Amino acid sequence: MNTLQYSLRSNSALIGSEAERQFIWIENNLMSAGNRKFLITSHIYAGGRVKHDDKVEAMELWMSKWNNRYFDLVEKYQSNIIMEIGAHDHWADVRVFDRANKGPIRSLYVATGVSP
């Protein structure tokens, strides 16, 4: 996914329909997957936050509208997604996401550098 457009630094008024088309594209692929499984790669991953020092609150990296839309897809099609691979944090990490205490719905590997 080209996730740079969901960044808080992007002007949501300028994104236009490209973001919507991308979500339609990925959902169509997940919905018609059959037995296929997917690795989703992105640079700035959904749910990413940044905090540079203790004096500043952590800041979300995606606009909340797109974060919520993405997590809805991941939850709905979790059986078709093997793993997500993201970057931007500049350290390696493996994360699991538990949405509303329903149990893990997401496996995310954060690499030190990924670009789709």
Secondary structure, DSSP 8 states (H G I E B T S, - for coil): --GGGGBTTS-HHHHTTHHHHHHHHHHHHHHT-TT--EEEEEEE-TT-EE--STTS--EESB-HHHHHHHHHHHHHTGGGEEEEEEESSSS-EEEEEESTTS-EEEEEEE-S----
